[in-house]
Amino acid sequence: MRKDPHRIPRDSLTNLIVQVDNLKEGEIPHDTVPTGFPSVDKALGGGIRRQDLVMLGGDVGAGKSALAFGIALRAAAAGFRVAYFSGEMNEERLMERALAIEARVSVDEIRAAEIAETTRSALGAAALRIRDLPLKIFPLIGLGMEKALAPAWEFDPALVVIDFLQLLPPPDPRNTLDEECAASTRALKAVALDRTVACLVVAQLPQLRTVRSDRRPNLDDFGALGSIKQHSDIVFGLYREEMYDPGAGLEGATELIIVKNRNGPTGFVDLYFYQKWMRFEDMLDPDR
């Protein structure tokens, strides 16, 4: 009997049904990496799925790098291997930030070494937690995207975080930054599919105009010739009202807006940003 090439293979459907049947209530699906923020994970059906390309954008100073690094730390703490590419900070600076996040201490206090005994204990405990995390930090450098990302693959990560898109070497030279970002976005989606990794990418918003009445990020703000709008599976926008109207909203209150969700609903999640610690927490389910 000839196989119909247009029919869905029965094995694929059978495997999917078996996976659904074997998944226990509250258990994370095997192809999903949790962000570690309960409200975000609930909105995404458990977290970021492998093979998904996720974009995170926000205005300058909104905290997008801090949130991306916070997700990296939380995913690693849950036992998932995370490769973090930074175009702005080296490993030592990021470890300072990790200590600040985990110990709830400002980076300035850590650098000045003028720390109370209780704070010193918190730093020691945080260092022990961070030391053995399956988190690798790489510089975002190279002659092209393939070489830039190559160091991660021997580590076999579940999640790749890139901070940020505009500093990622494009697959090949283009005439404009918009063209390079468009090419990089398409290539990153291919990488997520080929390597079976979840890919979280921080992006600037070149088209954001803060003079408009609603300054919340939208898909068009990402620019890149519409490539991010088209090829991303999930697009997050980060918005803090206090940046534009000091005193108008709760200090630190942050909206993580799900601007696009290929496989689920859009909407927003309430987070809180402790700027002095560069730490985000879930408003509905804060860390203890």
KOLROLUM-635608 format. One record per residue: residue in one letter; x, y, z of N, C-alpha, C, CB in turn. Coordinates in steps of 0.1 Angstrom, whole numbers, padded with zeros to 4 digits. Glycine has a CB too. Layout:
# residues N
REC  A  X  Y  Z  X  Y  Z  X  Y  Z  X  Y  Z
...
***
This chain:
# residues 288
REC  M  0008  -0012  0000  0000  0000  0000  0009  0012  0000  -0010  0000  0012
REC  R  0006  0022  -0009  0014  0034  -0011  0011  0044  0001  0012  0040  -0024
REC  K  0021  0050  0006  0019  0060  0016  0015  0074  0010  0032  0062  0025
REC  D  0006  0080  0015  0002  0093  0010  0011  0104  0017  -0013  0096  0014
REC  P  0019  0111  0009  0029  0120  0015  0022  0132  0021  0038  0125  0004
REC  H  0009  0134  0019  0002  0145  0024  -0005  0142  0037  -0008  0150  0014
REC  R  -0005  0130  0041  -0011  0126  0054  -0001  0127  0066  -0017  0111  0053
REC  I  -0006  0131  0077  0002  0132  0089  0006  0118  0094  -0005  0140  0101
REC  P  0019  0115  0096  0023  0102  0100  0016  0097  0113  0038  0101  0102
REC  R  0011  0085  0113  0004  0080  0125  0013  0080  0137  -0002  0066  0123
REC  D  0026  0077  0135  0035  0076  0146  0036  0089  0154  0049  0072  0142
REC  S  0036  0100  0146  0036  0114  0152  0024  0116  0161  0038  0125  0142
REC  L  0013  0113  0156  0000  0115  0164  0000  0106  0176  -0012  0112  0155
REC  T  0004  0093  0174  0005  0084  0185  0014  0088  0196  0009  0070  0181
REC  N  0026  0093  0192  0036  0098  0202  0030  0110  0210  0049  0101  0195
REC  L  0023  0119  0203  0018  0130  0209  0007  0127  0220  0012  0140  0199
REC  I  -0001  0117  0216  -0012  0113  0225  -0006  0106  0237  -0022  0103  0218
REC  V  0005  0098  0235  0012  0092  0247  0018  0102  0256  0022  0082  0242
REC  Q  0024  0112  0250  0030  0123  0258  0019  0130  0267  0037  0133  0250
REC  V  0008  0133  0261  -0003  0140  0268  -0008  0131  0279  -0015  0144  0258
REC  D  -0010  0118  0276  -0015  0109  0286  -0006  0107  0298  -0018  0095  0280
REC  N  0007  0108  0295  0017  0105  0306  0020  0118  0314  0030  0100  0300
REC  L  0016  0129  0309  0019  0142  0316  0010  0143  0329  0017  0154  0307
REC  K  0017  0144  0340  0009  0146  0353  0005  0160  0355  0018  0141  0364
REC  E  -0005  0162  0362  -0011  0175  0365  0000  0184  0372  -0023  0175  0374
REC  G  0002  0196  0366  0013  0205  0371  0027  0202  0366  0013  0204  0386
REC  E  0029  0191  0358  0042  0188  0353  0045  0196  0341  0043  0173  0350
REC  I  0058  0200  0339  0062  0207  0328  0064  0198  0316  0075  0215  0331
REC  P  0058  0201  0304  0060  0193  0292  0075  0191  0289  0053  0199  0280
REC  H  0079  0180  0284  0093  0177  0282  0100  0187  0272  0094  0163  0276
REC  D  0092  0193  0263  0098  0202  0253  0097  0217  0258  0091  0200  0240
REC  T  0095  0219  0271  0093  0233  0276  0103  0237  0286  0079  0234  0281
REC  V  0108  0249  0285  0117  0254  0295  0110  0265  0303  0130  0260  0288
REC  P  0108  0264  0316  0101  0274  0324  0109  0287  0325  0098  0268  0337
REC  T  0102  0298  0325  0109  0311  0327  0112  0313  0342  0100  0322  0322
REC  G  0105  0305  0351  0106  0307  0365  0097  0317  0371  0120  0310  0368
REC  F  0090  0324  0363  0080  0334  0367  0066  0327  0366  0081  0348  0359
REC  P  0059  0323  0377  0047  0315  0376  0037  0321  0366  0041  0314  0389
REC  S  0034  0334  0367  0024  0340  0359  0027  0339  0344  0021  0354  0363
REC  V  0040  0341  0341  0045  0340  0327  0043  0326  0322  0059  0345  0326
REC  D  0048  0317  0330  0047  0303  0326  0033  0298  0324  0054  0294  0336
REC  K  0024  0303  0333  0010  0299  0331  0004  0305  0318  0002  0305  0343
REC  A  0008  0317  0315  0003  0323  0303  0008  0316  0290  0007  0338  0302
REC  L  0020  0310  0291  0026  0303  0280  0024  0288  0280  0041  0306  0280
REC  G  0016  0283  0289  0014  0269  0289  0025  0261  0295  0011  0264  0275
REC  G  0033  0267  0304  0044  0260  0310  0057  0267  0309  0045  0246  0305
REC  G  0059  0275  0298  0071  0282  0296  0074  0283  0281  0083  0274  0303
REC  I  0087  0284  0278  0091  0286  0264  0094  0272  0258  0103  0295  0263
REC  R  0088  0269  0247  0089  0256  0241  0102  0256  0232  0077  0253  0232
REC  R  0109  0244  0233  0120  0242  0224  0116  0244  0209  0126  0228  0226
REC  Q  0124  0250  0201  0122  0253  0187  0115  0266  0186  0115  0242  0180
REC  D  0111  0273  0197  0105  0286  0196  0115  0297  0196  0094  0288  0207
REC  L  0112  0308  0188  0120  0320  0189  0111  0330  0196  0123  0325  0174
REC  V  0117  0336  0207  0110  0345  0216  0118  0358  0216  0108  0340  0230
REC  M  0111  0369  0213  0117  0382  0213  0112  0390  0225  0114  0390  0200
REC  L  0121  0397  0232  0118  0405  0243  0123  0420  0240  0124  0400  0256
REC  G  0114  0429  0239  0118  0443  0236  0112  0453  0246  0113  0447  0222
REC  G  0119  0464  0247  0114  0474  0256  0123  0487  0254  0115  0470  0271
REC  D  0118  0498  0259  0125  0511  0258  0139  0510  0266  0117  0522  0263
REC  V  0147  0519  0262  0160  0520  0269  0158  0522  0284  0169  0531  0263
REC  G  0164  0513  0293  0162  0514  0307  0150  0507  0313  0162  0529  0310
REC  A  0142  0500  0304  0131  0493  0309  0134  0481  0318  0122  0490  0298
REC  G  0146  0476  0316  0150  0464  0323  0150  0451  0315  0141  0462  0335
REC  K  0150  0452  0302  0149  0440  0294  0161  0430  0295  0148  0444  0279
REC  S  0173  0436  0297  0184  0427  0299  0184  0420  0313  0198  0435  0298
REC  A  0179  0428  0323  0177  0423  0336  0167  0411  0336  0173  0434  0346
REC  L  0156  0413  0329  0146  0402  0329  0151  0390  0321  0133  0408  0322
REC  A  0158  0392  0310  0164  0381  0303  0174  0373  0311  0171  0386  0290
REC  F  0182  0380  0319  0192  0373  0327  0185  0366  0339  0202  0383  0333
REC  G  0174  0373  0344  0166  0367  0355  0160  0354  0350  0156  0376  0360
REC  I  0155  0353  0338  0149  0341  0332  0160  0330  0331  0142  0344  0319
REC  A  0172  0335  0326  0183  0325  0325  0186  0319  0338  0195  0332  0319
REC  L  0187  0327  0349  0191  0321  0362  0180  0312  0367  0192  0333  0372
REC  R  0167  0316  0365  0156  0307  0370  0155  0294  0362  0143  0315  0369
REC  A  0157  0295  0349  0157  0283  0341  0168  0273  0345  0157  0286  0326
REC  A  0180  0279  0348  0191  0271  0352  0189  0265  0366  0204  0279  0352
REC  A  0183  0273  0375  0180  0268  0388  0170  0256  0388  0174  0279  0397
REC  A  0162  0256  0377  0152  0245  0375  0159  0233  0369  0140  0249  0367
REC  G  0172  0234  0366  0179  0222  0360  0181  0222  0345  0172  0210  0364
REC  F  0177  0233  0339  0179  0233  0324  0192  0240  0320  0167  0241  0318
REC  R  0199  0235  0311  0211  0241  0306  0208  0254  0298  0219  0231  0297
REC  V  0215  0264  0302  0213  0277  0296  0226  0283  0290  0206  0287  0306
REC  A  0226  0287  0278  0237  0294  0272  0233  0309  0271  0241  0288  0258
REC  Y  0241  0317  0277  0238  0332  0277  0248  0339  0270  0236  0337  0292
REC  F  0244  0346  0259  0253  0354  0251  0251  0369  0254  0252  0351  0236
REC  S  0262  0376  0258  0261  0390  0262  0270  0398  0253  0264  0392  0276
REC  G  0264  0409  0247  0272  0418  0239  0276  0430  0246  0264  0422  0227
REC  E  0272  0431  0259  0276  0444  0267  0283  0441  0280  0263  0451  0270
REC  M  0282  0429  0285  0289  0426  0298  0297  0413  0297  0279  0426  0309
REC  N  0309  0413  0304  0316  0401  0304  0311  0392  0316  0331  0404  0306
REC  E  0317  0380  0317  0312  0371  0327  0313  0376  0341  0320  0358  0326
REC  E  0324  0383  0344  0326  0389  0358  0314  0398  0361  0339  0395  0360
REC  R  0311  0407  0352  0300  0417  0354  0287  0410  0356  0300  0427  0343
REC  L  0285  0400  0348  0272  0393  0349  0271  0385  0362  0270  0383  0337
REC  M  0282  0380  0367  0282  0373  0380  0279  0382  0391  0295  0365  0382
REC  E  0284  0395  0390  0281  0405  0400  0266  0407  0400  0288  0419  0396
REC  R  0260  0408  0388  0246  0410  0387  0238  0398  0392  0242  0412  0372
REC  A  0243  0386  0390  0237  0374  0395  0237  0374  0410  0244  0361  0390
REC  L  0248  0378  0416  0248  0379  0431  0238  0389  0436  0262  0383  0435
REC  A  0237  0401  0429  0228  0411  0433  0214  0406  0432  0230  0424  0424
REC  I  0210  0399  0422  0197  0394  0420  0194  0384  0431  0195  0388  0406
REC  E  0203  0374  0433  0200  0363  0442  0200  0367  0456  0210  0352  0439
REC  A  0209  0376  0460  0211  0380  0474  0203  0393  0478  0226  0383  0477
REC  R  0197  0399  0467  0190  0412  0470  0199  0422  0476  0177  0409  0479
REC  V  0210  0424  0469  0220  0434  0473  0224  0442  0460  0233  0427  0479
REC  S  0226  0455  0462  0229  0463  0450  0244  0460  0445  0228  0478  0453
REC  V  0246  0461  0432  0259  0459  0427  0270  0468  0433  0259  0460  0412
REC  D  0265  0481  0436  0274  0491  0442  0279  0486  0455  0267  0504  0443
REC  E  0270  0480  0463  0274  0475  0476  0284  0463  0475  0262  0470  0484
REC  I  0282  0455  0465  0291  0444  0463  0305  0449  0459  0286  0434  0452
REC  R  0305  0459  0450  0318  0464  0445  0325  0472  0456  0316  0473  0433
REC  A  0318  0479  0465  0324  0487  0475  0329  0478  0487  0314  0497  0481
REC  A  0324  0466  0488  0327  0456  0498  0324  0462  0512  0342  0453  0498
REC  E  0315  0472  0513  0311  0477  0526  0297  0471  0529  0310  0493  0526
REC  I  0298  0459  0534  0286  0450  0535  0284  0446  0550  0287  0438  0526
REC  A  0272  0447  0554  0269  0442  0568  0270  0427  0569  0254  0447  0572
REC  E  0271  0422  0581  0273  0408  0583  0262  0399  0577  0276  0405  0597
REC  T  0250  0404  0579  0238  0397  0574  0238  0396  0559  0225  0403  0580
REC  T  0242  0408  0553  0243  0409  0538  0254  0399  0533  0245  0423  0534
REC  R  0265  0399  0540  0276  0390  0536  0271  0375  0536  0288  0392  0546
REC  S  0263  0372  0546  0258  0358  0547  0249  0355  0535  0250  0356  0560
REC  A  0241  0365  0531  0232  0364  0520  0240  0362  0507  0222  0376  0519
REC  L  0251  0370  0506  0259  0368  0494  0266  0355  0493  0270  0379  0494
REC  G  0270  0350  0505  0277  0336  0505  0267  0326  0501  0282  0334  0519
REC  A  0255  0327  0506  0244  0317  0502  0241  0318  0487  0232  0319  0511
REC  A  0240  0330  0482  0237  0332  0468  0248  0326  0459  0235  0347  0465
REC  A  0261  0328  0463  0272  0323  0456  0272  0308  0455  0285  0328  0462
REC  L  0268  0302  0466  0267  0287  0466  0256  0282  0456  0264  0282  0480
REC  R  0245  0290  0456  0234  0286  0447  0238  0287  0432  0222  0294  0450
REC  I  0245  0298  0429  0249  0302  0416  0260  0293  0410  0253  0316  0415
REC  R  0269  0289  0419  0282  0283  0415  0280  0270  0406  0290  0279  0427
REC  D  0270  0262  0410  0268  0250  0403  0256  0250  0393  0266  0239  0413
REC  L  0251  0262  0390  0240  0262  0380  0245  0258  0366  0234  0276  0380
REC  P  0237  0251  0358  0241  0248  0345  0239  0260  0335  0232  0236  0340
REC  L  0247  0270  0338  0246  0283  0330  0260  0286  0325  0240  0294  0339
REC  K  0261  0288  0312  0274  0292  0306  0272  0306  0300  0278  0281  0295
REC  I  0282  0314  0302  0281  0328  0296  0292  0329  0285  0284  0338  0307
REC  F  0288  0334  0274  0296  0336  0262  0296  0350  0257  0292  0326  0251
REC  P  0307  0355  0252  0307  0369  0246  0300  0368  0232  0322  0374  0245
REC  L  0294  0379  0229  0286  0379  0216  0295  0385  0206  0273  0387  0218
REC  I  0305  0377  0202  0315  0382  0192  0317  0371  0181  0328  0386  0198
REC  G  0322  0375  0169  0324  0366  0159  0323  0373  0145  0315  0354  0160
REC  L  0328  0366  0135  0327  0371  0121  0313  0369  0115  0338  0365  0113
REC  G  0305  0361  0121  0292  0358  0116  0284  0351  0127  0292  0350  0103
REC  M  0271  0349  0125  0263  0343  0135  0267  0329  0138  0248  0343  0131
REC  E  0270  0321  0128  0274  0307  0130  0286  0306  0139  0277  0300  0117
REC  K  0296  0314  0137  0308  0313  0146  0305  0319  0159  0320  0320  0139
REC  A  0297  0329  0160  0294  0336  0173  0287  0326  0182  0285  0348  0170
REC  L  0277  0318  0177  0270  0309  0185  0276  0295  0187  0256  0308  0179
REC  A  0286  0292  0179  0292  0279  0179  0297  0274  0193  0304  0279  0170
REC  P  0302  0283  0202  0307  0278  0215  0296  0272  0223  0313  0289  0222
REC  A  0283  0275  0221  0273  0269  0229  0269  0255  0226  0260  0278  0227
REC  W  0272  0250  0214  0266  0237  0210  0272  0225  0217  0267  0236  0196
REC  E  0285  0226  0221  0291  0215  0229  0285  0214  0243  0306  0217  0230
REC  F  0279  0225  0248  0273  0225  0261  0259  0219  0260  0272  0240  0266
REC  D  0253  0218  0248  0240  0212  0246  0229  0219  0254  0240  0197  0249
REC  P  0227  0232  0252  0217  0239  0260  0203  0236  0256  0219  0254  0259
REC  A  0194  0238  0266  0179  0238  0263  0174  0251  0260  0172  0232  0276
REC  L  0181  0262  0266  0177  0276  0263  0189  0284  0259  0170  0282  0276
REC  V  0188  0291  0249  0198  0301  0244  0192  0315  0246  0203  0298  0229
REC  V  0200  0323  0253  0196  0337  0255  0206  0346  0248  0194  0341  0270
REC  I  0201  0356  0240  0210  0365  0233  0206  0379  0237  0208  0363  0217
REC  D  0216  0386  0242  0215  0400  0247  0225  0409  0240  0216  0401  0262
REC  F  0222  0415  0228  0209  0416  0223  0210  0415  0207  0202  0430  0227
REC  L  0198  0415  0200  0198  0413  0186  0207  0422  0178  0184  0414  0181
REC  Q  0206  0435  0181  0214  0445  0173  0229  0443  0174  0210  0459  0177
REC  L  0234  0436  0184  0248  0433  0186  0252  0419  0181  0252  0435  0200
REC  L  0243  0411  0177  0246  0398  0172  0251  0399  0157  0233  0389  0172
REC  P  0263  0393  0155  0268  0394  0141  0258  0387  0132  0282  0387  0140
REC  P  0254  0394  0121  0245  0388  0112  0250  0376  0104  0240  0399  0102
REC  P  0242  0368  0098  0247  0356  0090  0256  0361  0079  0235  0349  0084
REC  D  0253  0372  0073  0262  0378  0062  0259  0393  0062  0259  0372  0048
REC  P  0269  0401  0058  0268  0415  0058  0256  0420  0050  0281  0422  0053
REC  R  0250  0431  0055  0239  0437  0047  0241  0452  0047  0225  0434  0054
REC  N  0233  0459  0040  0235  0474  0038  0231  0482  0050  0227  0478  0026
REC  T  0220  0477  0057  0215  0485  0068  0213  0476  0081  0202  0492  0065
REC  L  0212  0482  0092  0210  0475  0105  0197  0468  0104  0211  0484  0117
REC  D  0187  0474  0099  0173  0468  0097  0174  0455  0089  0163  0477  0091
REC  E  0182  0455  0078  0183  0443  0070  0191  0432  0077  0191  0447  0057
REC  E  0201  0437  0085  0209  0427  0092  0201  0420  0103  0221  0433  0099
REC  C  0192  0428  0110  0183  0423  0120  0173  0413  0115  0177  0434  0128
REC  A  0168  0417  0103  0158  0408  0096  0165  0395  0093  0153  0415  0083
REC  A  0177  0395  0087  0184  0383  0084  0187  0375  0096  0197  0386  0076
REC  S  0191  0381  0107  0195  0375  0119  0182  0368  0125  0201  0384  0130
REC  T  0171  0375  0125  0158  0369  0130  0155  0356  0123  0147  0379  0129
REC  R  0155  0356  0109  0152  0344  0102  0162  0333  0105  0152  0347  0087
REC  A  0175  0337  0106  0185  0327  0109  0183  0321  0123  0199  0332  0108
REC  L  0179  0329  0133  0177  0324  0147  0166  0315  0148  0175  0336  0156
REC  K  0155  0317  0140  0144  0308  0140  0149  0294  0134  0132  0314  0131
REC  A  0157  0295  0124  0162  0282  0118  0171  0275  0128  0171  0286  0105
REC  V  0179  0283  0136  0188  0277  0146  0179  0270  0157  0197  0288  0153
REC  A  0168  0277  0162  0159  0271  0172  0154  0258  0167  0148  0281  0175
REC  L  0150  0257  0154  0144  0245  0148  0155  0234  0147  0138  0248  0135
REC  D  0166  0238  0141  0177  0228  0139  0183  0222  0151  0187  0234  0130
REC  R  0185  0231  0161  0192  0227  0174  0182  0222  0184  0200  0238  0179
REC  T  0169  0224  0182  0159  0220  0191  0161  0227  0205  0158  0205  0193
REC  V  0163  0240  0204  0165  0248  0216  0154  0259  0217  0179  0255  0216
REC  A  0151  0263  0229  0143  0275  0230  0152  0287  0229  0135  0276  0244
REC  C  0148  0297  0222  0157  0309  0219  0151  0322  0223  0161  0309  0204
REC  L  0156  0328  0233  0151  0341  0239  0161  0352  0235  0149  0340  0254
REC  V  0156  0362  0227  0164  0373  0222  0159  0386  0227  0164  0372  0207
REC  V  0168  0394  0233  0165  0408  0237  0167  0416  0224  0175  0412  0248
REC  A  0158  0426  0223  0159  0435  0211  0156  0449  0215  0149  0430  0201
REC  Q  0163  0458  0209  0159  0472  0210  0147  0475  0201  0171  0481  0206
REC  L  0141  0487  0204  0128  0491  0196  0131  0503  0188  0116  0493  0206
REC  P  0137  0502  0177  0140  0514  0169  0129  0522  0164  0148  0510  0157
REC  Q  0117  0516  0164  0105  0523  0159  0096  0529  0170  0097  0515  0150
REC  L  0100  0527  0183  0092  0532  0194  0093  0547  0194  0097  0526  0207
REC  R  0081  0553  0195  0080  0568  0196  0073  0571  0209  0072  0574  0184
REC  T  0081  0576  0218  0075  0579  0232  0066  0591  0233  0087  0580  0242
REC  V  0065  0598  0222  0056  0610  0222  0041  0605  0219  0060  0620  0211
REC  R  0039  0593  0215  0025  0589  0213  0018  0586  0226  0025  0576  0204
REC  S  0005  0586  0226  -0003  0585  0238  -0001  0571  0245  -0018  0587  0235
REC  D  -0001  0560  0238  0002  0547  0244  0016  0543  0240  -0009  0537  0239
REC  R  0024  0543  0250  0038  0540  0248  0042  0525  0250  0047  0548  0257
REC  R  0032  0517  0252  0034  0503  0253  0039  0497  0239  0021  0495  0257
REC  P  0049  0488  0240  0055  0483  0228  0045  0475  0219  0067  0474  0231
REC  N  0046  0477  0206  0038  0469  0197  0047  0462  0187  0027  0477  0190
REC  L  0042  0454  0179  0050  0446  0169  0058  0455  0160  0042  0437  0162
REC  D  0052  0466  0155  0059  0474  0146  0071  0481  0151  0049  0484  0140
REC  D  0071  0483  0165  0082  0490  0171  0095  0482  0170  0079  0492  0186
REC  F  0095  0469  0167  0107  0461  0166  0114  0463  0153  0103  0447  0168
REC  G  0108  0469  0143  0114  0472  0131  0118  0459  0124  0126  0481  0133
REC  A  0131  0459  0119  0137  0447  0112  0128  0443  0100  0138  0435  0122
REC  L  0123  0453  0094  0115  0450  0081  0104  0440  0083  0125  0445  0070
REC  G  0098  0440  0095  0087  0431  0098  0091  0417  0100  0077  0432  0087
REC  S  0104  0414  0100  0108  0400  0102  0105  0394  0116  0123  0399  0099
REC  I  0106  0403  0126  0103  0398  0140  0089  0395  0141  0108  0409  0150
REC  K  0080  0404  0135  0066  0402  0135  0062  0389  0128  0059  0414  0128
REC  Q  0069  0385  0118  0066  0374  0110  0071  0361  0115  0070  0376  0096
REC  H  0084  0361  0119  0091  0348  0122  0091  0344  0137  0105  0349  0117
REC  S  0089  0354  0146  0089  0350  0160  0077  0342  0164  0090  0363  0169
REC  D  0079  0333  0174  0067  0326  0179  0060  0333  0190  0072  0312  0184
REC  I  0069  0340  0198  0063  0348  0209  0071  0361  0209  0065  0341  0223
REC  V  0064  0372  0211  0070  0385  0213  0065  0392  0225  0067  0394  0200
REC  F  0075  0395  0234  0072  0402  0247  0075  0417  0245  0080  0396  0258
REC  G  0067  0426  0251  0071  0440  0253  0071  0443  0267  0060  0449  0245
REC  L  0081  0451  0271  0083  0454  0285  0079  0469  0287  0098  0452  0290
REC  Y  0071  0472  0297  0066  0486  0298  0065  0489  0313  0052  0487  0292
REC  R  0071  0501  0316  0070  0506  0330  0065  0521  0329  0084  0505  0337
REC  E  0054  0523  0334  0047  0536  0333  0056  0547  0340  0034  0536  0339
REC  E  0062  0544  0351  0070  0553  0358  0081  0560  0350  0076  0547  0371
REC  M  0085  0553  0339  0096  0559  0331  0092  0571  0324  0101  0548  0321
REC  Y  0079  0572  0321  0073  0584  0313  0065  0593  0322  0065  0578  0302
REC  D  0059  0588  0332  0051  0597  0341  0055  0594  0356  0036  0594  0339
REC  P  0066  0599  0360  0070  0597  0374  0059  0600  0384  0083  0604  0377
REC  G  0056  0591  0393  0046  0593  0403  0032  0589  0399  0046  0608  0407
REC  A  0030  0587  0386  0017  0583  0381  0013  0569  0384  0016  0585  0366
REC  G  0023  0560  0385  0020  0546  0387  0029  0541  0399  0022  0537  0375
REC  L  0026  0529  0403  0034  0522  0414  0049  0521  0409  0028  0509  0418
REC  E  0058  0526  0417  0072  0525  0414  0076  0510  0413  0080  0532  0424
REC  G  0082  0507  0402  0087  0493  0400  0076  0484  0393  0090  0487  0413
REC  A  0064  0489  0392  0054  0481  0385  0057  0480  0370  0039  0487  0388
REC  T  0056  0468  0365  0060  0465  0351  0050  0456  0345  0074  0458  0351
REC  E  0046  0459  0332  0038  0451  0324  0047  0443  0314  0027  0459  0316
REC  L  0046  0430  0315  0052  0422  0305  0041  0418  0295  0059  0409  0311
REC  I  0041  0425  0284  0030  0423  0274  0033  0412  0264  0027  0437  0267
REC  I  0024  0403  0263  0025  0392  0253  0019  0398  0240  0018  0379  0257
REC  V  0027  0404  0232  0023  0411  0220  0019  0401  0209  0033  0420  0215
REC  K  0026  0390  0208  0023  0379  0199  0025  0366  0205  0032  0380  0186
REC  N  0017  0356  0203  0018  0343  0208  0012  0333  0197  0011  0341  0222
REC  R  0021  0327  0190  0017  0319  0178  0008  0307  0183  0029  0313  0171
REC  N  0010  0302  0195  0002  0290  0199  -0007  0293  0211  0012  0279  0202
REC  G  -0009  0305  0214  -0018  0308  0226  -0023  0322  0226  -0010  0305  0239
REC  P  -0028  0326  0237  -0034  0340  0238  -0024  0350  0240  -0044  0340  0249
REC  T  -0027  0363  0237  -0019  0374  0240  -0025  0380  0253  -0019  0385  0229
REC  G  -0019  0391  0258  -0023  0397  0271  -0011  0402  0278  -0030  0386  0280
REC  F  -0012  0403  0291  0000  0408  0299  0001  0402  0312  -0001  0424  0300
REC  V  0013  0403  0318  0016  0397  0331  0022  0409  0339  0026  0385  0330
REC  D  0018  0410  0352  0023  0420  0361  0035  0415  0368  0012  0424  0371
REC  L  0046  0422  0366  0059  0420  0373  0062  0432  0381  0070  0416  0363
REC  Y  0072  0430  0390  0077  0441  0398  0092  0441  0397  0073  0440  0414
REC  F  0098  0453  0394  0112  0455  0392  0119  0462  0404  0114  0463  0379
REC  Y  0128  0455  0410  0136  0461  0421  0149  0466  0414  0139  0451  0433
REC  Q  0149  0478  0410  0159  0484  0401  0173  0483  0408  0156  0498  0397
REC  K  0174  0486  0421  0187  0486  0428  0193  0472  0428  0186  0491  0442
REC  W  0185  0461  0427  0190  0448  0426  0190  0442  0412  0182  0439  0436
REC  M  0184  0449  0403  0182  0445  0389  0174  0431  0389  0196  0443  0382
REC  R  0164  0431  0398  0157  0418  0400  0142  0420  0397  0159  0414  0415
REC  F  0136  0411  0389  0122  0411  0387  0116  0400  0395  0119  0409  0371
REC  E  0103  0403  0399  0095  0392  0406  0081  0393  0401  0095  0395  0422
REC  D  0074  0382  0402  0060  0380  0398  0051  0387  0408  0057  0365  0397
REC  M  0043  0396  0404  0034  0404  0413  0024  0395  0420  0027  0415  0405
REC  L  0019  0385  0412  0008  0376  0418  0014  0365  0426  0000  0371  0407
REC  D  0027  0361  0424  0033  0350  0431  0047  0354  0434  0032  0337  0422
REC  P  0049  0364  0443  0063  0369  0446  0071  0359  0453  0062  0382  0454
REC  D  0085  0360  0451  0094  0352  0457  0095  0354  0472  0108  0353  0451
REC  R  0097  0344  0480  0097  0345  0494  0112  0349  0499  0092  0333  0501
***
